[in-house]
Amino acid sequence: MKNFTYYRPKTAEQAVALLDDKWGTTELLAGGTDLLDLQKEYIAQPDKVIALRDVGINQLRLDGVDKKPDDFILGAGMTLAEIAAHGGLKEAFPALTTAAGDIGGPQIRNMGTLGGNLCQRNRCWYFRDEHTPCLLKGGDKCFAIDGENRYHAIFTQGHKCVIVNPSTLAPVLIALRATAEVLGPKGKRKLKLADFFHAPSSASEREHVLKPNELVLTVTIPYPKLKNASYEVRHKQSYDWPLVQAAVAFQYADNKATDVRIVLGHVAPTPHVADAAAKALEGKEVTEATASAAGEAAAQGAMPLSQNAYKVKLVSVAVKRALLTAAGRKKYWEV
Amino acid sequence: MANVKELHVNGSHRVLNSDPERSLLSVLRDDLDLTGSKYGCGEGRCGACTVLLDGQAVRSCSTLVGSVGNKPIETIEGLAKDGKLHPLQEAFLEADALQCGYCTCGMIMSACSLLKRDPHPSREDIVRAMNGNICRCGVYPRILSAIERVTRARKGDGQ
């Protein structure tokens, strides 16, 4: 690890003031589960590390959920364990608490935060290897396209780098139409989670659209009582990354699903909004047949790489199961 | 930030002088001579370095010592009281829940965090709580039965 200077500012404004306006020289530290790894591998080599520990406690109320009649406001410093165990969130947004509770292992969930989950770096092994000069490290080539790509993107059209976005909270928050509040040197701004992510293709870009000197303060989730669920297909039940994730949300009255949103995780460089799948279900009852049809529609447009065509099928399965779970149907896949 | 001069470890204040950007694991092992917590992967995957911070299991390899502040730290060395092993330590011995033993301290600290939170966990709860710890010798079934021994004994005691 390259030596760095450790800062522990007391306020978010002080934290932002310490950040440079270019990537690479300064990094924010929340739970540290991603940043410290990246530093140990010399992928991140910041001169300054700015810890948000005191910021969360002293100023931003980052540590609690503030329930308003129409919204839930989550501080970006909430840990994944706190989100997973929160009774009010469990009732309103089972998709969010399930997704949070399935991230990493217990120690990771006790340390990792909401803001960190949204801003973490991708897990592509070429990116994470110090000695591979991939696009995101200033090289001129994505090594995954012709290399080992079984965990990479299947919605690859138009992308020079075929990582998958690593956040499992992101697809859920997009499906729930959440908004993030962000602090920068010129003050606060709001942006929809749907507009938060970005497909990077160079060392001067990240997986999100935040500027190098911006910081996530809160995430606000509107509460129009949507049915919602998140379903992950993974190799191992314990401690693993999803191969494919589907997050769904919809209004359900008189056995009709309306306002349907279906967002896929771990299949593209950003969370992938599956509009065709949502359209396929709109106005219909959620049954095995309609959920299946939506699942098939969700896989439309996939252009898998040499080793990951299997993920196309998994998309259909994940969407189907997420929809049936959200609608409270029998989970036929659980015995 | 100034150097870290003091940590609250296993119920006592320990005086030291460390750069804040070192890992908690390194400070525990190299400065305070508490070598029970192990360096496994160093990147938060294996759980061998698990300690309790404010009662919660965390990975000390991925925790900067500067971020600990005055939160209490518990390590495997703090579990035995008055020369008597903690029930989890006893149960691991009785169940032969280790082969090489490298993961054991982390395993016990994770189990300890679970039992603090939930004295009577189901088998499923135990599996879930322990899934951040890896045992390369594959002693998982014995580890589960060791933890179940403790929960059963507690039920027997009417605790």
Interface residues (C-beta under 8 A of the other chain):
Chain A: N3 F4 T5 Y6 Y7 R8 L29 G32 T33 L36 D37 K40 E41 V49 A51 R53 A81 G104 G105 P106 Q107 I108 N110 M111 Q237 S238 Y239
Chain B: M1 D19 P20 E21 S23 G42 E43 G44 G47 T50 Q56 A57 V58 R59 C61 S62 T63 L64 G66 S67 G69 S110 S113 L114 V127 R128 A129 M130 N131 G132 N133
